[in-house]
Amino acid sequence: MNFSGIIIGLCTFLIIGVCHPLVIKAEYHLGKGCWWLFFMAGIGFAALSLFIDSMVWSTVAGVAAFSSFWSILELFEQEKRVKKGWFPANPRKQTGKKNQ
């Protein structure tokens, strides 16, 4: 039996499941300006995927890379969702902007 597809599928599911709340928390606490953190994570995972010998784990690292890149888009979309009132805004972020 070959479990490679199941392992990759499960890891993809978990990576996407972790990225969704991570984007929400990052936007809440740091704002959209933290997009570069997701970019650097994406670059790191992409580079890592090039050097891993195992096809399964190289693929998982590639999935993590492109999930990180996709999270950049979602970070900007999350800001729009907050403005629409679909998610709570961080009151400390708003008061910080008014004081500047």
N, CA, C and O atoms as a Tinker XYZ file with bonds, in Angstrom:
   400  protein
     1  N      0.832000   -1.184000    0.000000    73     2
     2  CA     0.000000    0.000000    0.000000    64     1     3
     3  C      0.879000    1.251000    0.000000    63     2     4     5
     4  O      1.954000    1.286000    0.599000    81     3
     5  N      0.386000    2.267000   -0.688000    73     3     6
     6  CA     1.108000    3.528000   -0.778000    64     5     7
     7  C      0.298000    4.600000   -0.050000    63     6     8     9
     8  O     -0.801000    4.949000   -0.479000    81     7
     9  N      0.836000    5.112000    1.035000    73     7    10
    10  CA     0.147000    6.111000    1.847000    64     9    11
    11  C      0.557000    7.544000    1.513000    63    10    12    13
    12  O      0.129000    8.477000    2.193000    81    11
    13  N      1.377000    7.734000    0.483000    73    11    14
    14  CA     1.885000    9.074000    0.156000    64    13    15
    15  C      0.765000   10.070000   -0.085000    63    14    16    17
    16  O      0.800000   11.178000    0.452000    81    15
    17  N     -0.212000    9.701000   -0.870000    73    15    18
    18  CA    -1.308000   10.615000   -1.178000    64    17    19
    19  C     -2.110000   10.978000    0.056000    63    18    20    21
    20  O     -2.510000   12.130000    0.228000    81    19
    21  N     -2.345000    9.999000    0.914000    73    19    22
    22  CA    -3.100000   10.250000    2.147000    64    21    23
    23  C     -2.313000   11.181000    3.065000    63    22    24    25
    24  O     -2.883000   12.095000    3.660000    81    23
    25  N     -1.008000   10.951000    3.181000    73    23    26
    26  CA    -0.166000   11.806000    4.033000    64    25    27
    27  C     -0.149000   13.233000    3.506000    63    26    28    29
    28  O     -0.308000   14.181000    4.275000    81    27
    29  N      0.043000   13.394000    2.205000    73    27    30
    30  CA     0.074000   14.727000    1.596000    64    29    31
    31  C     -1.287000   15.415000    1.763000    63    30    32    33
    32  O     -1.351000   16.598000    2.100000    81    31
    33  N     -2.357000   14.679000    1.529000    73    31    34
    34  CA    -3.697000   15.250000    1.685000    64    33    35
    35  C     -3.974000   15.689000    3.110000    63    34    36    37
    36  O     -4.506000   16.776000    3.337000    81    35
    37  N     -3.615000   14.847000    4.071000    73    35    38
    38  CA    -3.817000   15.184000    5.478000    64    37    39
    39  C     -2.992000   16.405000    5.872000    63    38    40    41
    40  O     -3.493000   17.304000    6.547000    81    39
    41  N     -1.729000   16.439000    5.450000    73    39    42
    42  CA    -0.870000   17.580000    5.779000    64    41    43
    43  C     -1.391000   18.859000    5.126000    63    42    44    45
    44  O     -1.345000   19.926000    5.738000    81    43
    45  N     -1.882000   18.764000    3.899000    73    43    46
    46  CA    -2.452000   19.928000    3.216000    64    45    47
    47  C     -3.660000   20.450000    3.984000    63    46    48    49
    48  O     -3.804000   21.654000    4.193000    81    47
    49  N     -4.522000   19.536000    4.398000    73    47    50
    50  CA    -5.700000   19.890000    5.185000    64    49    51
    51  C     -5.288000   20.601000    6.476000    63    50    52    53
    52  O     -5.882000   21.616000    6.841000    81    51
    53  N     -4.283000   20.075000    7.162000    73    51    54
    54  CA    -3.822000   20.671000    8.418000    64    53    55
    55  C     -3.173000   22.034000    8.195000    63    54    56    57
    56  O     -3.386000   22.960000    8.977000    81    55
    57  N     -2.383000   22.158000    7.133000    73    55    58
    58  CA    -1.719000   23.438000    6.835000    64    57    59
    59  C     -2.752000   24.521000    6.554000    63    58    60    61
    60  O     -2.650000   25.632000    7.073000    81    59
    61  N     -3.741000   24.196000    5.736000    73    59    62
    62  CA    -4.796000   25.170000    5.439000    64    61    63
    63  C     -5.577000   25.483000    6.706000    63    62    64    65
    64  O     -5.949000   26.632000    6.943000    81    63
    65  N     -5.824000   24.473000    7.512000    73    63    66
    66  CA    -6.540000   24.672000    8.771000    64    65    67
    67  C     -5.794000   25.550000    9.749000    63    66    68    69
    68  O     -6.418000   26.255000   10.543000    81    67
    69  N     -4.478000   25.524000    9.711000    73    67    70
    70  CA    -3.663000   26.377000   10.587000    64    69    71
    71  C     -3.557000   27.787000   10.010000    63    70    72    73
    72  O     -3.575000   28.765000   10.758000    81    71
    73  N     -3.447000   27.899000    8.694000    73    71    74
    74  CA    -3.271000   29.215000    8.066000    64    73    75
    75  C     -4.494000   30.111000    8.253000    63    74    76    77
    76  O     -4.350000   31.321000    8.429000    81    75
    77  N     -5.686000   29.537000    8.216000    73    75    78
    78  CA    -6.896000   30.358000    8.324000    64    77    79
    79  C     -6.945000   31.143000    9.640000    63    78    80    81
    80  O     -7.063000   32.368000    9.597000    81    79
    81  N     -6.863000   30.500000   10.791000    73    79    82
    82  CA    -6.886000   31.292000   12.032000    64    81    83
    83  C     -5.623000   32.133000   12.215000    63    82    84    85
    84  O     -5.667000   33.172000   12.874000    81    83
    85  N     -4.508000   31.702000   11.647000    73    83    86
    86  CA    -3.270000   32.474000   11.744000    64    85    87
    87  C     -3.421000   33.819000   11.038000    63    86    88    89
    88  O     -2.962000   34.843000   11.544000    81    87
    89  N     -4.056000   33.818000    9.880000    73    87    90
    90  CA    -4.300000   35.067000    9.151000    64    89    91
    91  C     -5.215000   35.974000    9.961000    63    90    92    93
    92  O     -4.974000   37.178000   10.054000    81    91
    93  N     -6.258000   35.406000   10.546000    73    91    94
    94  CA    -7.202000   36.197000   11.336000    64    93    95
    95  C     -6.487000   36.831000   12.532000    63    94    96    97
    96  O     -6.655000   38.021000   12.800000    81    95
    97  N     -5.694000   36.040000   13.245000    73    95    98
    98  CA    -4.965000   36.558000   14.412000    64    97    99
    99  C     -3.912000   37.581000   14.003000    63    98   100   101
   100  O     -3.733000   38.594000   14.679000    81    99
   101  N     -3.215000   37.321000   12.901000    73    99   102
   102  CA    -2.173000   38.250000   12.446000    64   101   103
   103  C     -2.777000   39.594000   12.081000    63   102   104   105
   104  O     -2.227000   40.637000   12.434000    81   103
   105  N     -3.899000   39.585000   11.379000    73   103   106
   106  CA    -4.535000   40.845000   11.000000    64   105   107
   107  C     -5.052000   41.572000   12.238000    63   106   108   109
   108  O     -4.954000   42.796000   12.323000    81   107
   109  N     -5.597000   40.835000   13.186000    73   107   110
   110  CA    -6.141000   41.445000   14.400000    64   109   111
   111  C     -5.043000   42.119000   15.218000    63   110   112   113
   112  O     -5.202000   43.257000   15.661000    81   111
   113  N     -3.928000   41.413000   15.416000    73   111   114
   114  CA    -2.876000   41.923000   16.301000    64   113   115
   115  C     -1.843000   42.792000   15.589000    63   114   116   117
   116  O     -1.329000   43.742000   16.179000    81   115
   117  N     -1.533000   42.484000   14.336000    73   115   118
   118  CA    -0.449000   43.179000   13.658000    64   117   119
   119  C     -0.895000   44.033000   12.486000    63   118   120   121
   120  O     -0.171000   44.938000   12.073000    81   119
   121  N     -2.070000   43.763000   11.944000    73   119   122
   122  CA    -2.536000   44.492000   10.769000    64   121   123
   123  C     -1.974000   43.894000    9.494000    63   122   124   125
   124  O     -1.199000   42.938000    9.523000    81   123
   125  N     -2.378000   44.477000    8.376000    73   123   126
   126  CA    -1.957000   43.916000    7.090000    64   125   127
   127  C     -0.471000   44.148000    6.804000    63   126   128   129
   128  O      0.084000   43.557000    5.878000    81   127
   129  N      0.159000   44.994000    7.587000    73   127   130
   130  CA     1.576000   45.285000    7.383000    64   129   131
   131  C      2.499000   44.115000    7.671000    63   130   132   133
   132  O      3.694000   44.181000    7.379000    81   131
   133  N      1.956000   43.043000    8.241000    73   131   134
   134  CA     2.788000   41.870000    8.522000    64   133   135
   135  C      2.818000   40.892000    7.353000    63   134   136   137
   136  O      3.241000   39.746000    7.512000    81   135
   137  N      2.373000   41.336000    6.182000    73   135   138
   138  CA     2.346000   40.460000    5.016000    64   137   139
   139  C      3.727000   39.881000    4.714000    63   138   140   141
   140  O      3.836000   38.759000    4.220000    81   139
   141  N      4.757000   40.627000    5.002000    73   139   142
   142  CA     6.120000   40.182000    4.689000    64   141   143
   143  C      6.509000   38.953000    5.506000    63   142   144   145
   144  O      7.368000   38.184000    5.076000    81   143
   145  N      5.899000   38.750000    6.676000    73   143   146
   146  CA     6.167000   37.539000    7.457000    64   145   147
   147  C      5.684000   36.300000    6.703000    63   146   148   149
   148  O      6.370000   35.279000    6.662000    81   147
   149  N      4.500000   36.403000    6.112000    73   147   150
   150  CA     3.978000   35.290000    5.310000    64   149   151
   151  C      4.831000   35.089000    4.051000    63   150   152   153
   152  O      5.050000   33.961000    3.610000    81   151
   153  N      5.304000   36.198000    3.486000    73   151   154
   154  CA     6.163000   36.101000    2.302000    64   153   155
   155  C      7.472000   35.387000    2.636000    63   154   156   157
   156  O      7.915000   34.509000    1.896000    81   155
   157  N      8.080000   35.767000    3.747000    73   155   158
   158  CA     9.339000   35.130000    4.141000    64   157   159
   159  C      9.125000   33.649000    4.478000    63   158   160   161
   160  O      9.967000   32.812000    4.152000    81   159
   161  N      8.012000   33.329000    5.122000    73   159   162
   162  CA     7.691000   31.924000    5.408000    64   161   163
   163  C      7.530000   31.161000    4.099000    63   162   164   165
   164  O      8.007000   30.033000    3.973000    81   163
   165  N      6.862000   31.770000    3.129000    73   163   166
   166  CA     6.687000   31.131000    1.825000    64   165   167
   167  C      8.012000   30.875000    1.126000    63   166   168   169
   168  O      8.232000   29.797000    0.573000    81   167
   169  N      8.888000   31.862000    1.152000    73   167   170
   170  CA    10.224000   31.704000    0.551000    64   169   171
   171  C     10.990000   30.604000    1.277000    63   170   172   173
   172  O     11.638000   29.772000    0.641000    81   171
   173  N     10.918000   30.599000    2.589000    73   171   174
   174  CA    11.617000   29.589000    3.380000    64   173   175
   175  C     11.129000   28.178000    3.087000    63   174   176   177
   176  O     11.934000   27.270000    2.883000    81   175
   177  N      9.815000   27.991000    3.067000    73   175   178
   178  CA     9.268000   26.664000    2.769000    64   177   179
   179  C      9.564000   26.246000    1.330000    63   178   180   181
   180  O      9.816000   25.071000    1.068000    81   179
   181  N      9.534000   27.200000    0.396000    73   179   182
   182  CA     9.853000   26.878000   -0.999000    64   181   183
   183  C     11.303000   26.425000   -1.125000    63   182   184   185
   184  O     11.598000   25.445000   -1.808000    81   183
   185  N     12.199000   27.142000   -0.466000    73   183   186
   186  CA    13.614000   26.755000   -0.500000    64   185   187
   187  C     13.804000   25.397000    0.166000    63   186   188   189
   188  O     14.547000   24.554000   -0.335000    81   187
   189  N     13.135000   25.190000    1.285000    73   187   190
   190  CA    13.228000   23.921000    1.989000    64   189   191
   191  C     12.758000   22.768000    1.113000    63   190   192   193
   192  O     13.357000   21.692000    1.119000    81   191
   193  N     11.696000   22.991000    0.369000    73   191   194
   194  CA    11.158000   21.921000   -0.484000    64   193   195
   195  C     12.149000   21.501000   -1.567000    63   194   196   197
   196  O     12.106000   20.369000   -2.049000    81   195
   197  N     13.034000   22.407000   -1.945000    73   195   198
   198  CA    14.039000   22.078000   -2.968000    64   197   199
   199  C     15.137000   21.156000   -2.442000    63   198   200   201
   200  O     15.793000   20.457000   -3.213000    81   199
   201  N     15.327000   21.160000   -1.140000    73   199   202
   202  CA    16.441000   20.413000   -0.564000    64   201   203
   203  C     16.036000   19.156000    0.188000    63   202   204   205
   204  O     16.901000   18.439000    0.691000    81   203
   205  N     14.760000   18.876000    0.276000    73   203   206
   206  CA    14.296000   17.666000    0.956000    64   205   207
   207  C     14.272000   16.522000   -0.050000    63   206   208   209
   208  O     13.697000   16.645000   -1.131000    81   207
   209  N     14.900000   15.413000    0.314000    73   207   210
   210  CA    14.973000   14.264000   -0.592000    64   209   211
   211  C     13.650000   13.514000   -0.717000    63   210   212   213
   212  O     13.324000   13.006000   -1.789000    81   211
   213  N     12.909000   13.444000    0.347000    73   211   214
   214  CA    11.637000   12.712000    0.341000    64   213   215
   215  C     10.596000   13.460000   -0.486000    63   214   216   217
   216  O     10.343000   14.642000   -0.251000    81   215
   217  N      9.996000   12.773000   -1.451000    73   215   218
   218  CA     8.992000   13.401000   -2.306000    64   217   219
   219  C      7.779000   13.855000   -1.483000    63   218   220   221
   220  O      7.220000   14.921000   -1.739000    81   219
   221  N      7.379000   13.054000   -0.505000    73   219   222
   222  CA     6.215000   13.397000    0.318000    64   221   223
   223  C      6.472000   14.681000    1.089000    63   222   224   225
   224  O      5.660000   15.604000    1.029000    81   223
   225  N      7.585000   14.762000    1.812000    73   223   226
   226  CA     7.848000   15.922000    2.660000    64   225   227
   227  C      8.250000   17.143000    1.846000    63   226   228   229
   228  O      8.013000   18.274000    2.271000    81   227
   229  N      8.852000   16.929000    0.687000    73   227   230
   230  CA     9.132000   18.038000   -0.210000    64   229   231
   231  C      7.821000   18.641000   -0.716000    63   230   232   233
   232  O      7.686000   19.861000   -0.818000    81   231
   233  N      6.874000   17.786000   -1.027000    73   231   234
   234  CA     5.558000   18.248000   -1.465000    64   233   235
   235  C      4.841000   18.994000   -0.346000    63   234   236   237
   236  O      4.230000   20.035000   -0.585000    81   235
   237  N      4.912000   18.471000    0.860000    73   235   238
   238  CA     4.280000   19.129000    2.008000    64   237   239
   239  C      4.905000   20.511000    2.225000    63   238   240   241
   240  O      4.187000   21.469000    2.511000    81   239
   241  N      6.211000   20.627000    2.096000    73   239   242
   242  CA     6.870000   21.929000    2.231000    64   241   243
   243  C      6.421000   22.875000    1.114000    63   242   244   245
   244  O      6.240000   24.070000    1.348000    81   243
   245  N      6.243000   22.349000   -0.089000    73   243   246
   246  CA     5.738000   23.163000   -1.193000    64   245   247
   247  C      4.318000   23.647000   -0.940000    63   246   248   249
   248  O      3.983000   24.791000   -1.247000    81   247
   249  N      3.489000   22.783000   -0.383000    73   247   250
   250  CA     2.125000   23.180000   -0.020000    64   249   251
   251  C      2.167000   24.274000    1.042000    63   250   252   253
   252  O      1.408000   25.241000    0.968000    81   251
   253  N      3.037000   24.130000    2.015000    73   251   254
   254  CA     3.180000   25.153000    3.058000    64   253   255
   255  C      3.650000   26.474000    2.445000    63   254   256   257
   256  O      3.205000   27.544000    2.861000    81   255
   257  N      4.544000   26.403000    1.462000    73   255   258
   258  CA     5.038000   27.617000    0.804000    64   257   259
   259  C      3.905000   28.364000    0.122000    63   258   260   261
   260  O      3.733000   29.565000    0.330000    81   259
   261  N      3.143000   27.666000   -0.678000    73   259   262
   262  CA     2.101000   28.353000   -1.428000    64   261   263
   263  C      0.887000   28.696000   -0.563000    63   262   264   265
   264  O      0.127000   29.603000   -0.902000    81   263
   265  N      0.700000   27.993000    0.531000    73   263   266
   266  CA    -0.328000   28.393000    1.500000    64   265   267
   267  C      0.090000   29.700000    2.179000    63   266   268   269
   268  O     -0.753000   30.548000    2.473000    81   267
   269  N      1.382000   29.858000    2.424000    73   267   270
   270  CA     1.886000   31.111000    2.990000    64   269   271
   271  C      1.705000   32.266000    2.015000    63   270   272   273
   272  O      1.317000   33.365000    2.411000    81   271
   273  N      1.987000   32.016000    0.742000    73   271   274
   274  CA     1.787000   33.059000   -0.266000    64   273   275
   275  C      0.300000   33.421000   -0.381000    63   274   276   277
   276  O     -0.043000   34.598000   -0.494000    81   275
   277  N     -0.565000   32.428000   -0.353000    73   275   278
   278  CA    -2.003000   32.677000   -0.427000    64   277   279
   279  C     -2.474000   33.455000    0.803000    63   278   280   281
   280  O     -3.408000   34.252000    0.717000    81   279
   281  N     -1.833000   33.224000    1.933000    73   279   282
   282  CA    -2.202000   33.918000    3.165000    64   281   283
   283  C     -1.980000   35.420000    3.058000    63   282   284   285
   284  O     -2.641000   36.190000    3.755000    81   283
   285  N     -1.068000   35.848000    2.205000    73   283   286
   286  CA    -0.853000   37.281000    1.984000    64   285   287
   287  C     -2.126000   37.899000    1.414000    63   286   288   289
   288  O     -2.588000   38.936000    1.891000    81   287
   289  N     -2.685000   37.260000    0.399000    73   287   290
   290  CA    -3.938000   37.738000   -0.183000    64   289   291
   291  C     -5.047000   37.724000    0.864000    63   290   292   293
   292  O     -5.816000   38.680000    0.969000    81   291
   293  N     -5.131000   36.657000    1.627000    73   291   294
   294  CA    -6.168000   36.535000    2.637000    64   293   295
   295  C     -6.015000   37.580000    3.741000    63   294   296   297
   296  O     -7.008000   38.004000    4.333000    81   295
   297  N     -4.798000   37.993000    4.019000    73   295   298
   298  CA    -4.554000   39.031000    5.016000    64   297   299
   299  C     -5.210000   40.347000    4.592000    63   298   300   301
   300  O     -5.833000   41.025000    5.408000    81   299
   301  N     -5.068000   40.701000    3.322000    73   299   302
   302  CA    -5.682000   41.918000    2.806000    64   301   303
   303  C     -7.207000   41.770000    2.727000    63   302   304   305
   304  O     -7.948000   42.724000    2.966000    81   303
   305  N     -7.656000   40.567000    2.388000    73   303   306
   306  CA    -9.101000   40.307000    2.366000    64   305   307
   307  C     -9.678000   40.349000    3.782000    63   306   308   309
   308  O    -10.803000   40.806000    3.982000    81   307
   309  N     -8.915000   39.878000    4.752000    73   307   310
   310  CA    -9.374000   39.890000    6.140000    64   309   311
   311  C     -9.596000   41.315000    6.617000    63   310   312   313
   312  O    -10.542000   41.582000    7.357000    81   311
   313  N     -8.737000   42.225000    6.203000    73   311   314
   314  CA    -8.927000   43.626000    6.572000    64   313   315
   315  C    -10.264000   44.144000    6.042000    63   314   316   317
   316  O    -10.956000   44.895000    6.730000    81   315
   317  N    -10.626000   43.750000    4.834000    73   315   318
   318  CA   -11.917000   44.152000    4.260000    64   317   319
   319  C    -13.070000   43.533000    5.047000    63   318   320   321
   320  O    -14.091000   44.183000    5.272000    81   319
   321  N    -12.908000   42.275000    5.465000    73   319   322
   322  CA   -13.958000   41.616000    6.246000    64   321   323
   323  C    -14.174000   42.324000    7.587000    63   322   324   325
   324  O    -15.304000   42.446000    8.059000    81   323
   325  N    -13.081000   42.788000    8.191000    73   323   326
   326  CA   -13.183000   43.524000    9.459000    64   325   327
   327  C    -13.921000   44.839000    9.230000    63   326   328   329
   328  O    -14.774000   45.213000   10.036000    81   327
   329  N    -13.610000   45.543000    8.150000    73   327   330
   330  CA   -14.283000   46.808000    7.852000    64   329   331
   331  C    -15.769000   46.610000    7.613000    63   330   332   333
   332  O    -16.567000   47.497000    7.916000    81   331
   333  N    -16.156000   45.451000    7.069000    73   331   334
   334  CA   -17.571000   45.140000    6.846000    64   333   335
   335  C    -18.267000   44.720000    8.131000    63   334   336   337
   336  O    -19.493000   44.615000    8.170000    81   335
   337  N    -17.489000   44.479000    9.184000    73   335   338
   338  CA   -18.064000   44.080000   10.457000    64   337   339
   339  C    -18.240000   42.583000   10.614000    63   338   340   341
   340  O    -18.884000   42.134000   11.562000    81   339
   341  N    -17.685000   41.809000    9.711000    73   339   342
   342  CA   -17.809000   40.347000    9.775000    64   341   343
   343  C    -16.912000   39.751000   10.847000    63   342   344   345
   344  O    -17.188000   38.667000   11.361000    81   343
   345  N    -15.828000   40.462000   11.189000    73   343   346
   346  CA   -14.884000   40.037000   12.223000    64   345   347
   347  C    -14.628000   41.224000   13.136000    63   346   348   349
   348  O    -14.733000   42.370000   12.698000    81   347
   349  N    -14.293000   40.973000   14.398000    73   347   350
   350  CA   -14.060000   42.099000   15.317000    64   349   351
   351  C    -12.763000   42.839000   14.987000    63   350   352   353
   352  O    -11.766000   42.241000   14.582000    81   351
   353  N    -12.811000   44.141000   15.170000    73   351   354
   354  CA   -11.614000   44.971000   14.998000    64   353   355
   355  C    -10.883000   45.035000   16.334000    63   354   356   357
   356  O    -11.502000   44.949000   17.395000    81   355
   357  N     -9.595000   45.183000   16.277000    73   355   358
   358  CA    -8.784000   45.321000   17.482000    64   357   359
   359  C     -8.899000   46.764000   17.971000    63   358   360   361
   360  O     -8.428000   47.671000   17.287000    81   359
   361  N     -9.501000   47.001000   19.115000    73   359   362
   362  CA    -9.668000   48.387000   19.585000    64   361   363
   363  C     -8.346000   49.090000   19.850000    63   362   364   365
   364  O     -8.256000   50.308000   19.694000    81   363
   365  N     -7.325000   48.352000   20.244000    73   363   366
   366  CA    -6.017000   48.972000   20.489000    64   365   367
   367  C     -5.389000   49.461000   19.187000    63   366   368   369
   368  O     -4.706000   50.486000   19.178000    81   367
   369  N     -5.610000   48.751000   18.100000    73   367   370
   370  CA    -5.093000   49.198000   16.802000    64   369   371
   371  C     -5.784000   50.478000   16.374000    63   370   372   373
   372  O     -5.133000   51.386000   15.857000    81   371
   373  N     -7.099000   50.569000   16.580000    73   371   374
   374  CA    -7.844000   51.753000   16.177000    64   373   375
   375  C     -7.466000   52.970000   17.010000    63   374   376   377
   376  O     -7.308000   54.063000   16.466000    81   375
   377  N     -7.317000   52.800000   18.325000    73   375   378
   378  CA    -6.942000   53.941000   19.160000    64   377   379
   379  C     -5.504000   54.370000   18.857000    63   378   380   381
   380  O     -5.177000   55.552000   18.963000    81   379
   381  N     -4.658000   53.437000   18.486000    73   379   382
   382  CA    -3.284000   53.783000   18.119000    64   381   383
   383  C     -3.251000   54.660000   16.880000    63   382   384   385
   384  O     -2.404000   55.547000   16.777000    81   383
   385  N     -4.156000   54.427000   15.937000    73   383   386
   386  CA    -4.193000   55.231000   14.721000    64   385   387
   387  C     -4.721000   56.644000   14.999000    63   386   388   389
   388  O     -4.279000   57.613000   14.383000    81   387
   389  N     -5.671000   56.746000   15.933000    73   387   390
   390  CA    -6.240000   58.062000   16.242000    64   389   391
   391  C     -5.237000   58.949000   16.982000    63   390   392   393
   392  O     -5.258000   60.172000   16.847000    81   391
   393  N     -4.369000   58.321000   17.757000    73   391   394
   394  CA    -3.398000   59.093000   18.541000    64   393   395
   395  C     -2.204000   59.567000   17.725000    63   394   396   397
   396  O     -1.422000   60.395000   18.192000    81   395
   397  N     -2.062000   59.059000   16.538000    73   395   398
   398  CA    -0.881000   59.435000   15.742000    64   397   399
   399  C     -1.089000   60.696000   14.988000    63   398   400
   400  O     -0.191000   61.143000   14.274000    81   399
